[in-house]
Amino acid sequence: MSRPFTGFHMLGLTVAFFGVVVGVNVTMATLAIRTFGGTVVDNSYVASQKFNRWLDEAHTQAALDWQVTAVRERGHAVVGLSGVEGARVEATAIHPLGRLPAMRLHFRHRSAGQFRSIDVLPEGRWRLEIRVRQGVRAKDFVVEIPA
């Protein structure tokens, strides 16, 4: 014996359907708000006006043929340099999602072409904005250190 499909059945299906849709939307919006680290640039128009200068600086730096690598070793950032001798290294560690504040890293020369941060780098993924100076010449690098 089968029961007829009534208006209450339709109401139940409609409420269940929209309940799932609203629940998923609320969940996704909450996750998006909690993980969004902010804007890449504060004013995209002003950044676009600087773009050609940034390209010129990148070409000038590329001509120096300096290479940089960075890894995490026992909680410290280790930067490797090639193509440059007698350099100094400075870096700013930036959390990609902005959850932790940016931190300035100071480095000590470890061996030929290797520098180890004095400061401990917290666990997680970090973007290092590295400046290498040799006399009056300087070159900037951006290197990702995975989690």
WOJO-V662127 format. One line per field, one symbol per residue. phi: phi as a letter, one per 40 degrees, with the letter a starting at -180 (. if undefined). burial: 1 if it has 16 or more other C-alpha atoms within 10 Angstrom, else 0. Layout:
phi: ???
burial: ???
This chain:
phi: .bcccbccccccccccdcccccccccccccccccbcchccbcbcccccccdcccccccccccccfcbbbabcbfgbcbbbbbgabgcbbbabcbcccgcbccbcbbbbcbadgbbbcccccddhcbbccbbbbbgccaabbbbcbcc
burial: 000000000000000000000000000000000000000000000000000000000000100001010111000111111000001111111111000000001110100011111000100011111111100000111111100
